[in-house]
Amino acid sequence: MPRWRRWIGSVVADDGSASLEFITAGLILLVPLVYLVVAVANIQGASLAVAGAARQAARVYVTAPDPASARERAGRAVVFALADYGVNPSTASITVRCAPKPGACLTRSGRVTVTVEARAVLPLMPDVLDLPTAGSVPLRSAATQTVSRFWTGG
């Protein structure tokens, strides 16, 4: 048998390469799957944070004695709720709407709707070229609470 045929035969042989192929294919498939699971968990956590922040802000808003302290309490509630879940509170925005009188939120039996918007940053996003903003998911949640009909604030 010529030497070149033995050499080609040894190069083409599959002996012992199954484990290497399994490890290579496993890593190629496993790394994106793990990243996907971590990213979805991060987005879900931020979503729960935004929903909890809106709900708590609406609750503390309607129990405040006056509109100035209501805004301040709602802002603190949002900061605390977002920070508790690891969401950056400086990226959040808070909107308060009132019904039936848009100019007077704290009226008896009035409804206060607090909307909180924030961004869930995907994991492993570097801080260069504004990638955390581009690689993030916008989240919004709203909660409505009714002012007590026995409210006696200023």
C-alpha atoms as one frame of an Amber mdcrd trajectory, in Angstrom:
protein
   0.000   0.000   0.000   1.460   3.377  -0.941   2.430   5.755   1.820   0.038
   8.508   0.716  -2.977   6.142   1.026  -2.049   5.285   4.613  -1.697   8.988
   5.377  -5.098   9.870   3.833  -6.697   6.940   5.623  -5.406   8.129   8.986
  -6.555  11.720   8.322 -10.059  10.685   7.263 -10.556   8.182  10.112 -13.152
   9.142  12.741 -11.603   7.270  15.629 -11.951   9.175  18.928 -13.521  12.376
  17.588 -17.072  11.848  18.939 -16.291  13.335  22.327 -14.606  16.344  20.746
 -17.591  16.909  18.449 -19.982  16.569  21.387 -18.082  19.129  23.473 -17.787
  21.575  20.572 -21.443  21.308  19.546 -22.509  21.424  23.199 -20.637  24.649
  23.846 -21.891  26.245  20.656 -25.476  25.497  21.679 -25.155  25.896  25.448
 -23.582  29.358  25.681 -26.386  31.187  23.791 -28.995  29.204  25.691 -27.522
  30.200  29.060 -27.333  33.847  27.939 -30.963  33.707  26.825 -32.074  32.328
  30.198 -30.115  35.000  32.090 -31.454  37.780  29.844 -35.071  36.645  30.215
 -34.637  36.382  33.994 -33.208  39.914  34.075 -36.114  41.294  32.044 -38.646
  39.455  34.212 -37.071  40.818  37.382 -37.130  44.359  36.016 -40.742  43.881
  34.943 -41.706  42.839  38.469 -39.788  45.826  39.823 -41.634  48.299  37.609
 -45.022  46.775  38.446 -44.296  46.796  42.175 -42.964  50.350  42.022 -46.102
  51.630  40.278 -48.408  49.834  42.701 -46.563  51.055  45.797 -46.241  54.615
  44.476 -49.990  54.784  43.868 -50.684  53.462  47.368 -48.481  55.994  49.121
 -49.729  58.814  46.890 -53.367  58.453  47.938 -52.496  58.251  51.657 -50.425
  61.468  51.704 -51.732  64.546  53.529 -50.986  66.990  50.680 -49.930  66.927
  46.992 -46.318  67.983  47.640 -45.628  65.200  50.104 -47.578  62.782  47.873
 -45.165  63.390  44.974 -42.164  63.075  47.247 -43.435  59.852  48.846 -44.274
  58.330  45.475 -40.797  59.162  44.181 -39.165  57.521  47.203 -41.364  54.443
  46.820 -40.330  54.055  43.168 -36.627  54.496  43.957 -36.810  51.949  46.770
 -38.767  49.360  44.750 -36.518  49.604  41.687 -33.302  49.517  43.714 -34.587
  46.461  45.562 -34.667  44.560  42.251 -31.373  45.976  40.975 -32.893  48.332
  38.405 -31.190  51.711  38.109 -33.718  54.231  39.524 -32.104  57.153  37.694
 -33.410  55.804  34.371 -37.014  55.614  35.584 -39.721  58.154  34.941 -42.924
  58.630  36.926 -46.193  60.036  35.591 -49.205  60.796  37.781 -52.702  61.288
  36.355 -55.812  62.098  38.320 -59.498  61.576  37.650 -62.193  62.920  37.682
 -60.473  66.268  38.387 -57.093  66.315  36.590 -55.940  69.392  38.495 -56.736
  68.057  41.970 -55.406  64.590  42.681 -56.206  64.276  46.346 -59.970  64.683
  46.331 -62.383  62.332  48.026 -63.095  59.239  45.904 -60.708  60.500  43.219
 -58.608  58.045  41.259 -54.838  58.408  41.010 -52.966  56.524  38.292 -49.190
  56.269  38.613 -47.215  55.110  35.571 -43.590  54.037  35.971 -41.300  53.555
  32.980 -37.802  52.061  33.155 -35.366  50.087  31.029 -34.082  46.569  31.692
 -30.461  46.401  30.566 -29.416  43.101  29.043 -26.545  41.330  30.808 -22.921
  41.725  29.676 -23.562  44.984  27.803 -20.430  47.148  27.899 -20.693  50.846
  28.731 -19.087  51.962  25.470 -20.946  53.559  22.565 -24.164  53.819  24.595
 -24.768  50.066  24.284 -26.675  49.760  27.580 -29.377  52.023  26.146 -29.483
  50.245  22.788 -29.265  46.825  24.440 -32.151  47.317  26.817 -35.850  46.595
  26.941 -38.313  49.394  27.791 -40.824  48.510  30.488 -43.953  50.333  31.616
 -46.463  49.646  34.338 -49.417  51.597  35.676 -51.391  51.264  38.889 -54.559
  53.029  39.971 -55.694  53.672  43.531 -58.757  55.478  44.830 -58.482  58.220
  47.438 -60.500  57.380  50.506 -63.926  58.966  50.682 -63.023  59.881  54.263
 -59.801  61.689  53.240 -59.335  64.875  55.249 -55.998  66.190  53.928 -55.183
  69.816  53.211
